[in-house]
Amino acid sequence: MPFPSPRLHILSTCLTLALMGGAPAALAAPVAAVHEAAQAQQQAMLDTMRDLVGIESGSKDVEGVERIAALIRDRLKALGATVEIIQPTDIFRLDDTPEKVGPMVHAEFKGKGQKKIMLIAHMDTVYRNGMLKDQPFRIDGDKAYGLGIADDKHGVATIIHTVTLLQKLGFEDYGTLTVLINGDEEISSPGARSTITRLGADQDAVFSFEGGGAEARLTLATSGIGAAYLTVQGKTSHAGARPEGGVNALYELAHQLLQLDKLSKPEEGLKLNWTVAQAGTNRNVIPGQATAQADARALRVSDFDALSRTLEERIQKKLLPDSKVSVKFEVRRPPLEATPASRALAQHGVQIYKELDLPMKVVDRASGGGTDAAFAALKARGPVIEGMGLSGFGAHSNDAEYIQINSIVPRLYLAARMIMDVSQDKAPMK
């Protein structure tokens, strides 16, 4: 039997793929209804971002966070969600945690399918109350400016308008669509972390709507952030008349820092750097107390656990037997670790972006730290993807924070398609 010509073979292959719904040409074109629905949401989403930016919500301005939470609650309730504002009670007390932290907005949409999907963002900012009057929301060309717009009020707006888009399309094939917006992310989520972890454990997929970068990307890995606090208790005495009557806490601190100096493993992404130290009150007084702080970074949760144990073991070896030495290690944020499931789902997102003829990178090696997605991933059974938000720049800056308006439609399209494909088992999840 003669072999078919190469051209005939290619045509036959393409026809077979087309009949199977998998032709390259079909993959290259956006789903028209979803794309048109995303385009229809652009102005409304800009209006929502204006409204969110118009409420000052610094992490420690609890009243401001409560005001913005009420606005978000009302928007989600109007879309048909069951909504509650949660006041944190299980607060993980960090060194700088205020007495009271801001609330969370928790909403659930019930669908007709099986898959459970969670969308997360945060509504608090790093800015001081009173700064808004000098920097209100404004549009300049293809940029929308405003305090907190890039980190992360656009993320809240993207979630609201993704849900709106799905409703305009009549899409209800998910089982539950859970939305969680927290109000303490910028202070390491002491009140929200346990809720994020608990809800994340019950999801088939979690999408976090922090910014998607100046160049479009999805993020699967971030460094964890930790802190170590070393305290030495000695005994004061006159430095000139009776130094032998004291226990020099500064000497002991110096000894401890030297023996705790080589715990970094840069080749494995583990870093521990002592950055702050204090000791003594007067030149002529043997210091009775000394303290030091360190910044820690890690790529794996287990590395922080091991570092904490090592610190406890090392401080037992003292220079001055009569001194008292203690160390506290806190995980401010665990690392987000890439998994085979998150890599597969992110690559599906890349293909969705190609339908719009747009490139997108997948970052699966940690290059920074600090994401609530890491709390969601601690006990997650499914993939967790960060960076689902808009392109922008200037997070935490006082006068340059903006989002790129031309990223609104592509990101709404991406979020909607990811939710639809996960719900209908059209996206790889392993």
N, C-alpha and C positions, 0 to 999 in steps of 0.2 A: 504494500500500500504506500503510495507516495506521500511525503510530508507536505503539509500545506505551506504556502509561501509565508515568510515572516509577516508581511503586511496583513494577510488574511488572518493569521493567528492573533495578531494584536487586535484587529477589529472584533474577532470572535470573543476574545477575553474581555474587552470593554463592554460588549453586549451582555455577556454573562454577568459582569459586575453590575451593570445597570438594572438588569432584571432582579438582582439580589438587593438592590437599593444601595449599592456601594461603589458606584462609578466614580472615578476621579473627578469628572466634571461636576457631579452632584455635590461632592464634598467641597468643591472650590467656591460654590455659590452660597451666600447667606440664606437662611430660611426667611423668606420675604415677610411673612406675617410678623415674625418676632422682630425683625429689623425695623419694620415700619412702626411697630408698637414702641420700640426703644426710641426712635426718632420723635414720636409724639410726646414722649415724657421729658424731653430735654428742658423746655422752658419751665415746666412745673417743678422739675428738680432744682433748677436754679432758684426758683422762688422758695423752695423748702430750705435750701442752703442759706439764703438770705435770712429767713426766719430763725434758723438755728444759730447763725452767727450773731443775730441781734439779741441773744440772751447770753450774758456773761456767765461762764460756768467753770471757773477755776476749780481745781480738785478740792481745795480747802474752803471754797465758797459754797458751803452746803446748801444755803438757800438758793443760790443761783442754779446749782445742779438740780435741786428739786423743781425749780421752775421749768427748766428745759425737759426734765423727765415728764412733767405733766403734759407738755406740748407733744412729745413723742408718743406718750400713752394715748392721747386723743387722736393722733393721726392713725395709729395702728388699730385702735378701736373702731374708727370710722371705716376701716377696711374689712372689718368683720372678725377681728381677732378677739380671743379671750385674753385680757390684759390685766396685769397687776404691777404695782410699784412695790418693790421689795426693799425694805430697810434692813441693811446688813446687821446680823446679830453674831454670826460666827466670824469675828474679825481676827485676822492673823496679825498680831502686833509686831511691827517692825520698829527699827530704831527711831524713825521719823513719822510714824503713823499718828495722825491727829486723834483727838478724843472721839470725834464723830466724823464718819465718812459718808459720802454721797450714796444715794440709792441706786437700784437697778430697775430697768424696765424689762419685764418678762412677758412675752406675748406668744400665743400659739394659734396657728391656723390649722384647722382640720381639713384634710383632703379625703380622697376616695381610694387612695392607693395604699402601699405598704411602707415605703421608705421614710425614714426619719432624717430630716436635714436641719441643721442649725446654722443661723446667720448671726455673727457677733460684730460689735463695734463699740466705741466708747464715746461718751458725750462730754466728758470733762476736758479741760485744757490746762496748759502750764501758766496761763496769764493771770496777772493781778486784776482784781476788780477795779474798774474805772478807766481801763485802757481803751475800751470800745469807742468812746466818744471821739477819739482822735483817729481811729482806724475802723470805720464802719465797713460793711459789705459794699463792694463796688466791682464793676466789670470794666476792664480795660482791654480792648481787643479780644484775644482768645483766652484771656485769663480772668478768673473770678477771685478776688482778694477778700480776706477777712481773717480775724483772729480765730485760730482753731479750725479753719476751713479745710486745711490739708491734714490736720491731725486732731480730731478725726470726724469732724462734723459732716464732711462729704460722705464718709462711710455710712453714717446714720441715714443720710438722704438717699444713698444708693440702695440701701436695704428697703426703705419705704417705697421707693419707686420701682424696684425690682418686683416687689409683691404686687404693686399696682399694675405693672405690666402683665404679670401672670394672670391677674384677675380680668384685665381687658381681653386677654386671649381665651378666657374661660378655662384655664388650665388648673386642674385639681387632682392630678394623678399622684401626688405625694401622699404619704400617710399623715405626717405632721410636719409643719414648717414652724420651727421654733426660732424666735428672735430674742436675743439678750443684749441689751445696751447697758453698759455699766458706767458708773460715775466716779471711779477712783483709779483708773488705769495709769494716769500720770504719776501716781504715788505707789505704783507696784501692785495695785489691786488687792489691798489687804482685806477688804470686805467682800469682794466679788469672786475671789479666786476659787473658793470652795464650791460656789454655785456653778461657775463655769465648768469646773472639773466634773461635778455631779451630772449636769445636763449633757456635757460632752460625751460622757461614757455611754449614753443611751442612743447615740446618733449613728446613722450609716455614713454620714459625711458632715464635716464642719467647714464652713467658709468664713474667714475673717476678713473684714473690710477696712483694714489699714491701707494706706496708699500703695498704688501699684507701681510707683517709681517713675522718674522722668522718662526712662525708656521702659516700655511695658514689660512687666515681669510678674511671675507668680513665685512666692517664696515658700519653701518647704523646710528650711532649717535656719535657726538663729542661735546665737550663743546664749547660754544662761547667764544671769547676773547674780552674783552672791556678794556678801560682805562679811568680814570677820572683825570682831571687836575684842581687843585684848585689854584686860584690866589687871594691874598689879597693885596690891595693897601692901604698903610697908609701914614705917613708923617714923614720925617726925622727931627731930632733935636739933639742938644748936650745932650748926656746921663747924663753928670755930671752937666752942668750949667743950662740947661733948658729942662729937660725931659718932663715936662708938656706941652711943645709946640709941641711935636710930637704925632703921632698916631702909636702905636707900632704894626706893622704888624705881628710880631712874636707872640705876645699875642693873637691876633685875630686868627691867624692860629692854634695855640694850642687849642683854644676854638672850632674852627670848626672841627678839627680832632677828638676831644673827642666826639662831638655830631654826628659825621658821622662814629663812630667806630663800631656800633652795627647793621649794615645793612646787614651783611651776614646772609644767611639762609642755613647752611650746609646740613640740612636734605632735602632741596629741590634743592641742587646743586648750589645755588647762593653764590658766594664768592666775597667780596670786601676787599682788604688789601692795606693799605697805605704803600708805600715802599720807597719813595724818598721825601725829604724835603730840602728846602734851604731858608735862611733868613739872612739879614744883610750884612754889608760890613766891619764894624770896631767895635771894642769892645766899643768905646765911642760914638757911633752913634745909636740913636733910629732907628731900621730898618723901612724903608719906604716901603718895599715890601717883601713878603714871598710867596713861592709856594710849592705845594706838588703834588705828583702823586700817583695813585693807580692802581693796577691790579684787573680786574674783570673777573669772570667766571660765565657762566650760562648755563643751559640745555635747556632753552626755549627762543625764541625771545621776548616773552612778558615780561619775567623777566628783560631783559635789558631796555625795555621801561619803566617799573615801577620804576626801580632803577634810571634812569635818572630823572624822575619826582620827586622822593623823594629827590635826591640831591639838585635839584633846590629849593624845598620847605624848606629844612632844613637850607640852608645857609642864609635864610632871618632873622633868629634869630642870632643877632650879640652880641658880648661882647662889642665892641667899636662902638658906633653909627656913628662916623665919618669915619670909615674904609669903603672901597668898596670891596665887595667879589663877585667873579664870579666863576662858575664851568663849565667846558666843558666835556661832556661825548661822547666818540666815540666808536662805535662798530667796532672793527678791523676785527672781523669775527663773523658772527652770528652762533649760534649753529646749528648743523645738527640734526634733530629730526627723529627718526624712525617712519615709518607709516605702516599701515597694508599692503599696496601695496609693500613697500620696503622689509618688512619681508617675504612676500610670494615669491617675486622674488629671494631674497637671498637664501631661502630654496631650490628653484629650482636649484640655483647654487651649493648648497651642493650636490644635487642628481647628477648633472653633474660630480662633482669631484669624487663621488663614482664610476662612470663608469670607472675611472682610478684607482680605489681601493685606493684612497687617502682621508684622512680626511680634513675637513675644518670647522672652527668655524664661527659663525655669532655673531658679536659684536653689540648689539642693545641698550646698555646702555653706555652713554658717559664716557670715561675714559681719554680723552685728548682734545686738541683743535687745530683748525687750518686746515681748508680744504676749497678749492674752491667749493667743492660739496655743501657746505652750501649755497653759493650764488645761485647755480643752483636750490636748493630746495625751495628758498623763495617763488616762484610763480609757482612751478612745478605742472603739472597736473598728472604726473606719478611718478613711483618710482625713487629714486636716490640712487645709490650704490657706495660707496667708497671702495678703497683697491683692485681694479682689477689688480694692478701691480704685479711685481715679488716679491719673498721673498728676503730679504736682511738685511743689518745691517750697522750701522755707519753713518746714515744721520747727516750732520752738523759736522762731525768729520774731523780732518785735515789729518788723515793718515790711516783710516780703513774702508772707505766707499766701500761697495761691494754688488753685487747681486749674488744669488745662481743660477748657470747655469742650474742645474737640475729642476728649477722651470719654465724655459722658455716654454717648450712644454706643461705642464699642464695649464699654464696661457693663452697661445695662444688658446688652445683647449677650455678652459672655456669662454674666450671672444667671440670667434667665435660662439660657441654653444648658448651663451646667446643672441647674436644678431640674430642668425638664428631662435631661438625659439620665441623670442619676435616678430620678423617679421612675423612668420607663425602662430601666436596665439597659440603656444604650451606651453607658459609659463604663470603662474598665474600673474595677474597684479592688483589684488584687495586685 
